[in-house]
Amino acid sequence: MSSSGSVALPQPDRVIDLRGDVCPVTFAKTKIALEEMRIGEVLLVRLDYEPASRNVPRSAALYGDEVLAVRQAGESEWEVLLRKRVD
């Protein structure tokens, strides 16, 4: 998992904006989005709830998906980049 911009990251195949949502809704919507994608595709999740910046990647990894990056995108915004690995 990368948290810096030094590694070239893939362009997302899909972006979901979950700003305004809180846990557990953030991961539920992330999981639904991943289920609609094909294996190998990349999902960018935008968040503004700090606990979700930890919980979404942790839960995705537990379900078998790859966490490519978690990065702060603003004063109180985060982006989580995930690659779908399981159906």
PLY file of the C-alpha trace (Angstrom):
ply
format ascii 1.0
element vertex 87
property float x
property float y
property float z
element edge 86
property int vertex1
property int vertex2
end_header
0.00 0.00 0.00
1.36 3.38 -0.94
0.58 6.57 0.89
2.90 8.80 -1.13
2.82 10.16 -4.63
6.24 8.70 -5.56
4.77 5.57 -7.16
2.91 5.84 -10.46
-0.66 4.80 -9.73
-3.12 3.50 -12.32
-5.99 5.64 -13.55
-9.27 4.57 -11.95
-11.88 2.76 -14.02
-14.57 4.14 -11.71
-14.82 6.94 -9.14
-17.32 7.10 -6.28
-17.78 10.22 -4.17
-18.73 9.29 -0.62
-18.12 12.71 0.88
-20.90 13.29 3.39
-21.26 9.58 4.22
-19.99 7.93 7.41
-19.11 4.37 8.44
-20.46 1.74 7.85
-22.21 3.29 4.82
-18.86 4.21 3.26
-17.69 0.61 3.05
-21.12 -0.73 2.09
-21.20 1.60 -0.94
-17.56 0.76 -1.73
-18.31 -2.98 -1.63
-21.32 -2.55 -3.93
-19.21 -0.56 -6.40
-16.49 -3.24 -6.36
-19.08 -5.98 -6.91
-20.22 -4.19 -10.08
-16.66 -4.06 -11.46
-14.51 -6.65 -13.23
-11.45 -8.23 -11.61
-8.41 -6.02 -12.18
-10.36 -2.78 -12.47
-9.44 0.13 -10.22
-11.84 2.08 -8.00
-11.17 5.54 -6.57
-13.17 6.32 -3.42
-13.42 9.95 -2.24
-14.10 10.42 1.48
-14.38 13.25 3.98
-14.87 11.16 7.13
-11.46 10.43 8.67
-12.34 7.05 10.25
-13.46 5.85 6.80
-9.98 6.59 5.44
-8.80 3.72 7.68
-11.89 1.50 7.70
-12.59 1.35 3.95
-9.09 0.13 2.97
-8.91 -2.27 5.92
-12.29 -3.81 5.06
-11.49 -4.01 1.34
-8.26 -5.85 2.11
-10.10 -8.26 4.42
-12.45 -9.10 1.53
-9.43 -9.79 -0.69
-9.17 -6.62 -2.76
-5.88 -4.75 -3.20
-5.29 -1.36 -1.58
-3.14 0.62 -3.99
-3.06 3.92 -2.09
-4.61 5.97 0.67
-3.82 9.64 0.39
-4.98 12.88 1.88
-6.55 14.97 -0.87
-7.37 18.10 1.10
-7.63 19.41 4.63
-10.30 16.87 5.52
-10.61 14.74 2.42
-9.04 11.42 1.49
-8.80 9.22 -1.59
-8.59 5.44 -1.44
-7.48 3.60 -4.58
-8.52 -0.06 -4.74
-8.02 -2.82 -7.31
-10.71 -5.48 -7.48
-9.12 -8.90 -6.90
-12.09 -11.16 -6.06
-15.63 -11.76 -7.30
0 1
1 2
2 3
3 4
4 5
5 6
6 7
7 8
8 9
9 10
10 11
11 12
12 13
13 14
14 15
15 16
16 17
17 18
18 19
19 20
20 21
21 22
22 23
23 24
24 25
25 26
26 27
27 28
28 29
29 30
30 31
31 32
32 33
33 34
34 35
35 36
36 37
37 38
38 39
39 40
40 41
41 42
42 43
43 44
44 45
45 46
46 47
47 48
48 49
49 50
50 51
51 52
52 53
53 54
54 55
55 56
56 57
57 58
58 59
59 60
60 61
61 62
62 63
63 64
64 65
65 66
66 67
67 68
68 69
69 70
70 71
71 72
72 73
73 74
74 75
75 76
76 77
77 78
78 79
79 80
80 81
81 82
82 83
83 84
84 85
85 86
